[in-house]
């Protein structure tokens, strides 16, 4: 894999509904940014961009909401992301948050 091709916050974006956010470790999504999701803690985030503990160059989106998300990777693999779980932020991954959707661009 060429240098810089990993999802690492340098120009990679996450579409949530009609908004685009720059992917960077520590980015937190709040309930008003992802309509329909409820945070596990009052006023807390519903999702956060986190680093893979085994490979810090790989970023993921951790579900901090109270409901599971449905995801589809670019290769077509479907997976449920339960609260507390993380999905790798790979280009082409689509996320169904429930009332809104997202995609890694």
One Martini backbone bead per residue (centre of mass of N, CA, C, O) as a GRO file, in nm:
protein
  105
    1UNK     BB    1   0.095   0.037   0.025
    2UNK     BB    2   0.090   0.351  -0.012
    3UNK     BB    3   0.175   0.627   0.108
    4UNK     BB    4  -0.122   0.777   0.238
    5UNK     BB    5  -0.367   0.555   0.186
    6UNK     BB    6  -0.461   0.577   0.448
    7UNK     BB    7  -0.684   0.638   0.690
    8UNK     BB    8  -0.581   0.976   0.848
    9UNK     BB    9  -0.707   1.285   0.790
   10UNK     BB   10  -0.579   1.349   0.493
   11UNK     BB   11  -0.869   1.423   0.317
   12UNK     BB   12  -1.068   1.253   0.462
   13UNK     BB   13  -1.420   1.163   0.452
   14UNK     BB   14  -1.737   1.209   0.629
   15UNK     BB   15  -2.057   1.130   0.559
   16UNK     BB   16  -2.343   1.302   0.715
   17UNK     BB   17  -2.570   1.307   0.524
   18UNK     BB   18  -2.494   1.640   0.400
   19UNK     BB   19  -2.228   1.617   0.558
   20UNK     BB   20  -1.876   1.699   0.590
   21UNK     BB   21  -1.601   1.527   0.747
   22UNK     BB   22  -1.300   1.522   0.888
   23UNK     BB   23  -1.082   1.269   0.938
   24UNK     BB   24  -1.001   1.240   1.293
   25UNK     BB   25  -0.864   1.183   1.568
   26UNK     BB   26  -1.127   1.261   1.810
   27UNK     BB   27  -1.372   1.280   1.661
   28UNK     BB   28  -1.696   1.405   1.746
   29UNK     BB   29  -2.032   1.295   1.754
   30UNK     BB   30  -2.338   1.439   1.776
   31UNK     BB   31  -2.678   1.420   1.783
   32UNK     BB   32  -2.716   1.671   1.581
   33UNK     BB   33  -2.531   1.525   1.351
   34UNK     BB   34  -2.708   1.244   1.420
   35UNK     BB   35  -3.000   1.181   1.357
   36UNK     BB   36  -3.150   0.949   1.606
   37UNK     BB   37  -2.928   0.955   1.805
   38UNK     BB   38  -2.823   0.827   2.130
   39UNK     BB   39  -2.654   0.883   2.397
   40UNK     BB   40  -2.523   0.720   2.674
   41UNK     BB   41  -2.459   1.017   2.757
   42UNK     BB   42  -2.547   1.309   2.856
   43UNK     BB   43  -2.413   1.508   2.597
   44UNK     BB   44  -2.272   1.307   2.443
   45UNK     BB   45  -2.145   1.112   2.222
   46UNK     BB   46  -2.223   0.885   1.936
   47UNK     BB   47  -1.924   0.928   1.818
   48UNK     BB   48  -1.574   0.810   1.744
   49UNK     BB   49  -1.258   0.869   1.643
   50UNK     BB   50  -1.027   0.593   1.627
   51UNK     BB   51  -0.756   0.403   1.711
   52UNK     BB   52  -0.579   0.135   1.646
   53UNK     BB   53  -0.399  -0.040   1.880
   54UNK     BB   54  -0.225  -0.212   1.653
   55UNK     BB   55  -0.278   0.046   1.431
   56UNK     BB   56  -0.259   0.390   1.434
   57UNK     BB   57  -0.323   0.434   1.115
   58UNK     BB   58  -0.598   0.317   1.196
   59UNK     BB   59  -0.934   0.408   1.155
   60UNK     BB   60  -1.234   0.451   1.355
   61UNK     BB   61  -1.585   0.400   1.445
   62UNK     BB   62  -1.736   0.457   1.749
   63UNK     BB   63  -2.008   0.337   1.927
   64UNK     BB   64  -2.195   0.575   2.154
   65UNK     BB   65  -2.466   0.464   2.134
   66UNK     BB   66  -2.785   0.283   2.186
   67UNK     BB   67  -2.746   0.176   1.885
   68UNK     BB   68  -2.726  -0.001   1.611
   69UNK     BB   69  -2.540  -0.046   1.319
   70UNK     BB   70  -2.528  -0.049   0.963
   71UNK     BB   71  -2.288  -0.206   0.746
   72UNK     BB   72  -2.100  -0.141   0.429
   73UNK     BB   73  -1.866  -0.237   0.238
   74UNK     BB   74  -1.710  -0.214  -0.064
   75UNK     BB   75  -1.740  -0.547  -0.085
   76UNK     BB   76  -2.038  -0.606   0.079
   77UNK     BB   77  -2.003  -0.623   0.378
   78UNK     BB   78  -2.199  -0.704   0.650
   79UNK     BB   79  -2.256  -0.509   0.965
   80UNK     BB   80  -2.288  -0.489   1.305
   81UNK     BB   81  -2.276  -0.200   1.534
   82UNK     BB   82  -2.245  -0.198   1.844
   83UNK     BB   83  -2.227  -0.076   2.127
   84UNK     BB   84  -1.865  -0.021   2.145
   85UNK     BB   85  -1.808  -0.054   1.859
   86UNK     BB   86  -1.594  -0.082   1.557
   87UNK     BB   87  -1.532   0.082   1.241
   88UNK     BB   88  -1.366   0.089   0.966
   89UNK     BB   89  -1.235   0.372   0.775
   90UNK     BB   90  -1.316   0.289   0.466
   91UNK     BB   91  -1.343   0.331   0.156
   92UNK     BB   92  -1.700   0.294   0.090
   93UNK     BB   93  -1.820   0.297   0.358
   94UNK     BB   94  -2.138   0.224   0.493
   95UNK     BB   95  -2.376   0.399   0.718
   96UNK     BB   96  -2.652   0.304   0.925
   97UNK     BB   97  -2.801   0.508   1.180
   98UNK     BB   98  -3.115   0.520   1.066
   99UNK     BB   99  -3.215   0.835   1.007
  100UNK     BB  100  -2.922   0.815   0.891
  101UNK     BB  101  -2.631   0.852   0.683
  102UNK     BB  102  -2.308   0.715   0.568
  103UNK     BB  103  -1.971   0.794   0.420
  104UNK     BB  104  -1.665   0.707   0.296
  105UNK     BB  105  -1.450   0.946   0.093
   0.00000   0.00000   0.00000
